[in-house]
Structures are given as C-alpha cells and as structure tokens.
Amino acid sequence: MAARGTRTAKMLEYERQAEERLREVEIMNEERNRMVEELIKIQQEQDRIAQEEYEIAQYYEAEALKHAEEVRIHREEVRRHQERIREHEARLRDHEATAEAFAKVIATPSKPTRDRQVSFQASVGGRLAGKTQPNQPGG
C-alpha cells in the first residue's frame, strides 16, 4: 500500500479522468451557451421578421383601404358627372325642341294669305287721289 501522502497510479488516472470530464462539461456548457445564444438570435430574428410582416400587412391594408376610398370617391364623381351630362343633354333637347317650335311659328303665317296683298296705303291712296276702284261705290 502506498503511504498516506502519495498518489497511486489509479488515483492519478481517476484525477486525469475527472479533469477530462470537467473539461468536457465545460466544453458542453460553452456549446450549450452558444446554442442558447444562437436560439435567442434566431428567436429575435423571427420576432423581427414577424414584426416586419405585421407592419407590411398593416401598411398594405391601410393602402388598400385608402385605395378603396379613392375608388369610391372617383365612382361618385363619375356618377355625378354622368348625371350632369344627362341633365345637360335634357336641356339641349328642350332647347332644340323650343327652337324648332319657334322656327315653325316664325315660318307659319298667322292668317291665310291672299294671292295678292294690297297695302293699306295703296288702297286708301288710290281713292284719295280720285281714282275709282272697280267694285267700289261711286265707281
């Protein structure tokens, strides 16, 4: 047996194995820490991507709503414009009908005409001058 303060080969082997296991545990802990850090980075990146996707979705939803409102306003403007066009066309038709009616009134004589119209002065003037007209008294 070995003396009390001396170490046997077996004890040295146990110490060597214990130190080796300790180094392996330290290496495993370092690797575990790196893995945890990488997982944290991955999670942060996933969170960042999810946040960006959410913001993009919000942006496109807001843009879609804005576009829908612009389309609604445009359609309303088009509808009002078409209504004004219809009203304008109706006024034009009324104006044309009125113009045609006035043209007919102007073109149509107010009384049936005789073949020959005699002016008032000509008929009076002849009698005043002493001329007798046929079918007139005194003539």
NORKAWO-V97202 format. One record per backbone hydrogen bond with DSSP energy under -0.5 kcal/mol. NH is the residue of the N-H (numbers start at 1). CO is the residue of the C=O. E is the energy in kcal/mol with one decimal. If there is no record, write none. Layout:
# NORKAWO-V97202
NH_CO_E, NH_CO_E
This chain:
# NORKAWO-V97202
6_3_-1.1, 12_8_-2.4, 13_9_-2.4, 14_10_-2.4, 15_11_-2.5, 16_12_-2.7, 17_13_-2.9, 18_14_-2.6, 19_15_-2.8, 20_16_-2.5, 21_17_-2.8, 22_18_-2.4, 23_19_-2.6, 24_20_-2.6, 25_21_-2.9, 26_22_-2.6, 27_23_-3.0, 28_24_-3.0, 29_25_-2.8, 30_26_-2.7, 31_27_-2.9, 32_28_-3.1, 33_29_-2.9, 34_30_-2.6, 35_31_-2.8, 36_32_-2.9, 37_33_-2.8, 38_34_-2.8, 39_35_-3.1, 40_36_-2.7, 41_37_-2.7, 42_38_-3.1, 43_39_-3.0, 44_40_-2.8, 45_41_-2.7, 46_42_-2.8, 47_43_-2.8, 48_44_-2.7, 49_45_-2.8, 50_46_-2.9, 51_47_-2.6, 52_48_-2.7, 53_49_-3.0, 54_50_-2.5, 55_51_-2.8, 56_52_-3.0, 57_53_-2.8, 58_54_-2.8, 59_55_-2.7, 60_56_-3.0, 61_57_-2.4, 62_58_-2.7, 63_59_-2.9, 64_60_-2.7, 65_61_-2.5, 66_62_-2.6, 67_63_-2.9, 68_64_-2.8, 69_65_-2.3, 70_66_-2.5, 71_67_-2.9, 72_68_-2.5, 73_69_-2.7, 74_70_-2.7, 75_71_-2.9, 76_72_-2.2, 77_73_-2.5, 78_74_-2.8, 79_75_-2.8, 80_76_-2.6, 81_77_-2.6, 82_78_-2.9, 83_79_-2.2, 84_80_-2.6, 85_81_-2.5, 86_82_-2.6, 87_83_-2.6, 88_84_-2.8, 89_85_-3.0, 90_86_-2.4, 91_87_-2.4, 92_88_-2.6, 93_89_-2.6, 94_90_-2.5, 95_91_-2.9, 96_92_-3.1, 97_93_-2.8, 98_94_-2.8, 99_95_-3.0, 100_96_-2.6, 101_97_-2.4, 102_98_-2.8, 103_99_-2.4, 104_100_-2.3, 105_101_-2.3, 106_102_-2.8, 107_103_-2.4, 108_104_-2.1, 119_117_-0.5, 123_119_-1.9, 124_120_-2.4, 125_121_-3.3, 126_122_-1.6, 127_123_-1.0, 128_124_-2.3, 129_125_-1.4, 130_127_-1.3, 131_126_-1.9, 136_133_-1.4, 139_136_-1.6
